[in-house]
């Protein structure tokens, strides 16, 4: 994509002024790094850091049959949600793959919010809209909101200074709409993509800079830092979290991706029978995690080999883990492959690795 076509998040100029290295990501000009990847990664694991993930999309849905609608277009069982609860789910497509993975927020019985990936905002909107035979009112507010992910074990201590909402009483995957830093109607969500704890703050664009400054003032005693998307990727890989366009896409079934837990067969949804058959018969490939035994950094699309040198799969995500100081990755391997020994083809050399249980950390 040409640089000139890139969209900008509301705080783009702030990131530039902070010295961030800006790169094209999902159609947006985004901060990938501020100082040093390992430093930023460990800051989030051990203390608190802030990601600007305002490129994410927010769809607001309202109507008497909104739950029926969500049940049909998503794979998980949204009937289990209560007010203030969040659910991880995906949008199955007609071909047996995934349109996108997303978060479903239940505001109340007739109001929900869907949070989708930046690269898929238009695609998801068109897909969901095309199935709206339920009379649901849909509003795309992606351009109105900034989203700040305040992540790390000290995030709760910093943010509690700014709000009367008791954050310690909010379990994982719940949210509250309340006051923060003097602004009302802030969506405070105990979700995250790092596995390090923390909250995501949805704030209207016009208040985003003031919110950013308030968060950094509150977190100063914990040496809070801005964190780029580079560390976001290493943090989520250590936790074995899927990234759309890498570990899941239009061709992968959630069953193959190990996402059977977000695929509920006690309701009807798009291509339900296709996925039920894969579950019943067993998938031909499965997503696994692996650690490098020999030195090497696995990258997306690198071939995965067996001991005989035959290709049995492909790496979908890979990195040098800052926490473990070794190469780690995820990839699809043929279910015919037994045992844990594999090799990653790195620059035409077979480098030894081992399949391990996720998460890595």
Protein Blocks (a to p, Z undefined) as FASTA:
>chain_A
ZZklpccdfklmmmmmnopacddeehiacdfbfkbmklmmmmmmmmcccddfklbccddd
edjklmmmmmmmpmbdfklpcehiacddddddfkopafbdcddddfblmbccddddfklm
mmmmmmmmmmmmnopacddfklmpccdddedjklmmmmmmmpcbdfklpcghiacdddee
hiahiacddddjeongpadddddfklmmmmmmmmmmmmmmnopacddfklmmmmmmmnop
acehilgcfkbcfklnopmmmccfkbccehklmmmmmmmnopabdcdddddfbgcdddeh
iacddfkopafbdcfbdcddfklopacddddddfkbgcjbdcddeehiacddddddddfZ
Z
